[in-house]
């Protein structure tokens, strides 16, 4: 069974199976969706217009957690670097990776009612920006560190001790300001602490001092051991993802598990669907890929080249998927399907997410052509940022006040 879960951790598998479900839907065989290809041009134009609006110079950054740390026009990266002081590039990268890993793992949907007041700026933020700013402030004040003298870090001891009450206090949760999946988020970070402590070879340190940021050292050491890697430090984006999937597999809720000769292996964001070829599993690894996108910049800021960005897929979440539904590319076969409540493992949701991955690959070249950019100038990470995520949010705001197109019950670890 080893080959099975290795295959499920590869983005080639994600793309191949998503494309198979898209071909099936185009052939009229989906129970849920029809594909209106004639709407792709207008959606691409909308994404291009949104990109020009947000980035008039067409100098588009990566879609990553770092954009949310810029909420309200504040340069929180500079603030973090000031807090760290004069340290080496490696130490700075470790702290940045500590921050972004914890923040991304807290970045499932917040729900429509949650708000966060940033005391430093006096601004109130919601949704992803609010979660980003809240997690940034929690990080810099030492919530995830076991060392009071070293607040700007996350370590295994600090994470293992985290309670939902502490996290709720940091995120200003109350009976009048509910955050979806609070218990699940806290449990996820505790599991991260447990997993790191069990893998000192990956996360460094001893006892409670393993840190997410030690992935920097682990990945660079692996790259340096490659005899073909004789130039400046470089790593492949998919190697970052593969390391995350292997090292963090057991932090995910255990509902999706396969049995191997070595015991059960948690699959994470990977779900059964009756029409998926092969073993019937449709992998996505959305949070792990979002995390990989968010790790590109800390490596690059430290002078490391990251290659093969387009090996990663588009992110199958409710902004990108909502763009395709709200833009008319995907249409429900029955109107009442839109009004039901779903779970992440339901066949309709699995299929919607798969179609989103495949259609984002088709949408990207249309957006580039409209903007007059090449794939090298605008990799998928920039198409998402420019981009599909922002256009999906704008459509949701126009149509429903910002709420997702589908009602999905979340435990805070997928959406």
Secondary structure, DSSP 8 states (H G I E B T S, - for coil): -HHHHHHTT-HHHHHHHHHHHHHHHHTT--SSEEE-GGGHHHHHHHHHHHHHHH-TT-----SSHHHHTTGGG--HHHHHHHHH-S--HHHHHHHHHHHHHHHHHT-S---SS--EEETTTTEEE-HHHHHHHHHHHHHHTTTT-S-TT--S---HHHHHT--HHHHHHHTT-BTTB--TTHHHHHHHHHHHHHHHHT-HHHH-SSTT---GGGHHHHHHHHHHT-TT--SS-EEEHHHHHHHHHHHSGGGS-TTSEEEETTEEEE--SEEE-TT-STTSEEE--HHHHHHHHHHHHHHHHTT-EEE-GGGS----SHHHHHHHHHTTSEEESSGGGGGSEEETTSHHHHHHHHHHHHHHHHHHHHHHHHHT--TTTS-HHHHIIIIIHHHHHHHHHHHHTT--SSEEE--SS--
